[in-house]
């Protein structure tokens, strides 16, 4: 993954994690929970990006 793509994935993972934490009930969220949530979100997004075809790839027409 390119450095630019990696930065976008990181930025989106931060955004999704923040949104999920704000949406949790009660507000009793520990920093360790937020860290684990971020790791899981970032890993899932990274895997999704790696499975996507590259822009330079030619279509099958």
DSSP file (Angstrom, degrees, kcal/mol; ACC not computed):
  #  RESIDUE AA STRUCTURE BP1 BP2  ACC     N-H-->O    O-->H-N    N-H-->O    O-->H-N    TCO  KAPPA ALPHA  PHI   PSI    X-CA   Y-CA   Z-CA
    1    1 A X              0   0    0      0, 0.0    49,-0.0     0, 0.0    45,-0.0   0.000 360.0 360.0 360.0 138.2    0.0    0.0    0.0
    2    2 A X     >  -     0   0    0      1,-0.1     4,-2.7     4,-0.0     5,-0.2  -0.259 360.0-112.6 -71.3 162.4    1.3    3.4   -0.9
    3    3 A X  H  > S+     0   0    0      1,-0.2     4,-2.1     2,-0.2     5,-0.1   0.884 118.5  51.9 -62.5 -38.6    2.1    5.9    1.8
    4    4 A X  H  > S+     0   0    0      2,-0.2     4,-1.9     1,-0.2    -1,-0.2   0.919 111.1  46.5 -64.9 -43.9   -0.8    8.2    0.6
    5    5 A X  H  > S+     0   0    0      1,-0.2     4,-2.4     2,-0.2    -2,-0.2   0.908 110.6  53.5 -64.0 -41.7   -3.2    5.3    0.8
    6    6 A X  H  X S+     0   0    0     -4,-2.7     4,-2.5     1,-0.2    -1,-0.2   0.896 107.4  51.3 -60.6 -40.2   -2.0    4.3    4.2
    7    7 A X  H  X S+     0   0    0     -4,-2.1     4,-2.6     2,-0.2    -1,-0.2   0.906 109.9  49.1 -64.4 -41.2   -2.5    7.8    5.5
    8    8 A X  H  X S+     0   0    0     -4,-1.9     4,-2.4     2,-0.2    -2,-0.2   0.891 111.3  49.7 -65.7 -39.2   -6.1    7.8    4.2
    9    9 A X  H  X S+     0   0    0     -4,-2.4     4,-2.4     2,-0.2    -2,-0.2   0.929 111.9  48.2 -63.9 -44.7   -6.8    4.4    5.8
   10   10 A X  H  X S+     0   0    0     -4,-2.5     4,-2.2     2,-0.2    -2,-0.2   0.930 112.0  49.5 -60.3 -46.0   -5.3    5.7    9.1
   11   11 A X  H  X S+     0   0    0     -4,-2.6     4,-2.1     1,-0.2    -2,-0.2   0.906 112.4  47.0 -61.2 -43.4   -7.5    8.9    8.9
   12   12 A X  H  X S+     0   0    0     -4,-2.4     4,-2.8     2,-0.2     5,-0.2   0.876 109.8  53.9 -67.7 -37.3  -10.6    6.9    8.2
   13   13 A X  H  X S+     0   0    0     -4,-2.4     4,-2.4     2,-0.2    -2,-0.2   0.902 109.2  48.7 -63.5 -40.4   -9.9    4.5   11.1
   14   14 A X  H  X S+     0   0    0     -4,-2.2     4,-2.5     2,-0.2    -2,-0.2   0.930 112.6  48.6 -62.4 -45.1   -9.5    7.5   13.4
   15   15 A X  H  X S+     0   0    0     -4,-2.1     4,-2.1     1,-0.2    -2,-0.2   0.921 113.7  45.2 -62.3 -46.2  -12.8    8.9   12.2
   16   16 A X  H  X S+     0   0    0     -4,-2.8     4,-2.4     2,-0.2    -1,-0.2   0.892 113.1  50.6 -66.4 -39.7  -14.7    5.6   12.5
   17   17 A X  H  X S+     0   0    0     -4,-2.4     4,-2.5    -5,-0.2     5,-0.2   0.927 110.8  48.5 -64.2 -44.6  -13.3    4.9   16.0
   18   18 A X  H  X S+     0   0    0     -4,-2.5     4,-2.3     1,-0.2    -2,-0.2   0.902 112.0  49.7 -62.0 -41.2  -14.2    8.3   17.2
   19   19 A X  H  X S+     0   0    0     -4,-2.1     4,-1.4    -5,-0.2    -1,-0.2   0.908 111.8  48.1 -64.6 -42.0  -17.7    7.9   15.9
   20   20 A X  H  X S+     0   0    0     -4,-2.4     4,-0.5     2,-0.2    -2,-0.2   0.898 111.8  49.3 -65.6 -40.6  -18.1    4.5   17.5
   21   21 A X  H >< S+     0   0    0     -4,-2.5     3,-1.0     1,-0.2    -2,-0.2   0.901 109.7  51.2 -67.5 -40.6  -16.8    5.8   20.9
   22   22 A X  H 3< S+     0   0    0     -4,-2.3    -1,-0.2     1,-0.2    -2,-0.2   0.829 109.0  53.7 -63.9 -29.9  -19.2    8.7   20.8
   23   23 A X  H 3< S+     0   0    0     -4,-1.4    -1,-0.2    -5,-0.2    -2,-0.2   0.536  83.8 107.2 -84.0  -6.6  -22.1    6.3   20.1
   24   24 A X  S << S-     0   0    0     -3,-1.0     3,-0.4    -4,-0.5     2,-0.2  -0.471  73.8-114.0 -75.4 144.9  -21.4    4.1   23.0
   25   25 A X  S    S+     0   0    0      1,-0.2     3,-0.5    -2,-0.2    -1,-0.1  -0.498  88.4  15.1 -79.2 143.3  -23.9    4.3   25.9
   26   26 A X  S    S-     0   0    0      1,-0.2    -1,-0.2    -2,-0.2     3,-0.1   0.032  92.2-114.0  90.6 -27.6  -22.9    5.5   29.3
   27   27 A X  S    S+     0   0    0     -3,-0.4     2,-1.4     1,-0.2    -1,-0.2   0.585  75.5 130.8  74.4   8.2  -19.6    7.2   28.4
   28   28 A X        +     0   0    0     -3,-0.5     2,-0.6     2,-0.0    -1,-0.2  -0.482  28.4 148.6 -92.1  65.0  -17.6    4.7   30.5
   29   29 A X        -     0   0    0     -2,-1.4     2,-0.2    -5,-0.1    -3,-0.0  -0.877  36.9-145.1-104.9 124.7  -15.1    3.9   27.8
   30   30 A X     >  -     0   0    0     -2,-0.6     4,-2.0     1,-0.1     3,-0.4  -0.533  21.2-119.5 -85.5 153.3  -11.6    3.0   28.9
   31   31 A X  H  > S+     0   0    0      1,-0.2     4,-2.4     2,-0.2     5,-0.2   0.853 115.1  57.1 -58.6 -34.0   -8.6    4.1   26.8
   32   32 A X  H  > S+     0   0    0      2,-0.2     4,-2.3     1,-0.2    -1,-0.2   0.874 105.5  50.6 -66.8 -35.2   -7.7    0.4   26.4
   33   33 A X  H  > S+     0   0    0     -3,-0.4     4,-2.6     2,-0.2    -2,-0.2   0.926 110.9  48.3 -64.9 -44.7  -11.1   -0.2   24.8
   34   34 A X  H  X S+     0   0    0     -4,-2.0     4,-2.5     1,-0.2    -2,-0.2   0.902 111.9  49.9 -63.0 -41.6  -10.6    2.7   22.4
   35   35 A X  H  X S+     0   0    0     -4,-2.4     4,-2.4     2,-0.2    -1,-0.2   0.921 112.3  46.4 -63.4 -44.7   -7.1    1.5   21.5
   36   36 A X  H  X S+     0   0    0     -4,-2.3     4,-2.2     2,-0.2    -2,-0.2   0.906 112.2  51.0 -65.1 -41.6   -8.3   -2.1   20.8
   37   37 A X  H  X S+     0   0    0     -4,-2.6     4,-2.6     1,-0.2     5,-0.2   0.921 110.3  49.6 -60.9 -44.8  -11.2   -0.7   18.8
   38   38 A X  H  X S+     0   0    0     -4,-2.5     4,-3.0     1,-0.2     5,-0.3   0.922 109.4  51.5 -61.1 -44.7   -8.9    1.4   16.7
   39   39 A X  H  X S+     0   0    0     -4,-2.4     4,-2.3     1,-0.2    -1,-0.2   0.916 112.3  46.2 -59.4 -43.3   -6.5   -1.5   16.1
   40   40 A X  H  X S+     0   0    0     -4,-2.2     4,-2.3     2,-0.2    -1,-0.2   0.920 114.6  46.4 -66.5 -44.1   -9.4   -3.7   14.8
   41   41 A X  H  X S+     0   0    0     -4,-2.6     4,-2.5     2,-0.2     5,-0.2   0.932 113.9  48.4 -64.1 -45.9  -10.9   -0.9   12.6
   42   42 A X  H  X S+     0   0    0     -4,-3.0     4,-2.5     1,-0.2    -2,-0.2   0.910 111.8  49.4 -62.8 -42.5   -7.5   -0.1   11.1
   43   43 A X  H  X S+     0   0    0     -4,-2.3     4,-2.3    -5,-0.3    -1,-0.2   0.918 111.6  48.8 -63.0 -43.5   -6.7   -3.7   10.4
   44   44 A X  H  X S+     0   0    0     -4,-2.3     4,-2.1     1,-0.2    -2,-0.2   0.916 113.3  46.6 -64.2 -43.2  -10.1   -4.3    8.8
   45   45 A X  H  X S+     0   0    0     -4,-2.5     4,-2.4     2,-0.2    -1,-0.2   0.901 111.0  52.2 -66.0 -40.5   -9.7   -1.2    6.6
   46   46 A X  H  X S+     0   0    0     -4,-2.5     4,-2.2    -5,-0.2    -2,-0.2   0.919 110.4  48.0 -61.7 -44.3   -6.1   -2.1    5.6
   47   47 A X  H  X S+     0   0    0     -4,-2.3     4,-1.4     1,-0.2    -1,-0.2   0.897 111.1  51.3 -63.6 -40.2   -7.2   -5.6    4.6
   48   48 A X  H  X S+     0   0    0     -4,-2.1     4,-0.8     1,-0.2     3,-0.2   0.912 110.6  47.9 -64.0 -42.4  -10.1   -4.2    2.5
   49   49 A X  H >< S+     0   0    0     -4,-2.4     3,-0.7     1,-0.2    -1,-0.2   0.895 108.4  54.6 -66.2 -39.6   -7.8   -1.7    0.7
   50   50 A X  H 3< S+     0   0    0     -4,-2.2    -1,-0.2     1,-0.2    -2,-0.2   0.803 107.1  51.6 -65.3 -28.5   -5.3   -4.5    0.0
   51   51 A X  H 3< S+     0   0    0     -4,-1.4    -1,-0.2    -3,-0.2    -2,-0.2   0.653  90.2  97.3 -82.2 -15.8   -8.0   -6.6   -1.7
   52   52 A X  S << S-     0   0    0     -4,-0.8     2,-0.1    -3,-0.7    -3,-0.0  -0.450  84.5-106.7 -73.3 145.4   -9.1   -3.7   -3.9
   53   53 A X        -     0   0    0     -2,-0.1    -1,-0.1     1,-0.1     2,-0.1  -0.404  38.1-106.2 -69.7 150.1   -7.8   -3.7   -7.5
   54   54 A X    >   -     0   0    0      1,-0.1     3,-1.3    -2,-0.1    -1,-0.1  -0.397  22.4-119.1 -73.5 153.1   -5.1   -1.0   -8.3
   55   55 A X  T 3  S+     0   0    0      1,-0.3    -1,-0.1    -2,-0.1    -2,-0.1   0.829 113.1  57.6 -60.9 -33.0   -6.1    2.0  -10.4
   56   56 A X  T 3  S+     0   0    0      2,-0.1    -1,-0.3     0, 0.0     2,-0.1   0.643  81.3 110.5 -75.3 -14.2   -3.6    1.0  -13.0
   57   57 A X  S <  S-     0   0    0     -3,-1.3     2,-0.2     1,-0.1    -4,-0.0  -0.360  70.7-123.8 -64.9 137.8   -5.1   -2.4  -13.5
   58   58 A X        -     0   0    0      1,-0.1    -1,-0.1    -2,-0.1    -2,-0.1  -0.561  23.5-114.9 -83.0 147.3   -6.9   -2.8  -16.9
   59   59 A X        -     0   0    0     -2,-0.2    -1,-0.1     1,-0.1     0, 0.0  -0.277  26.9-110.0 -73.3 166.8  -10.5   -3.8  -17.0
   60   60 A X              0   0    0      1,-0.2    -1,-0.1    -2,-0.0    -2,-0.0   0.149 360.0 360.0 -86.9  19.9  -11.5   -7.1  -18.5
   61   61 A X              0   0    0      0, 0.0    -1,-0.2     0, 0.0    -2,-0.0   0.504 360.0 360.0 -75.7 360.0  -13.2   -5.6  -21.6
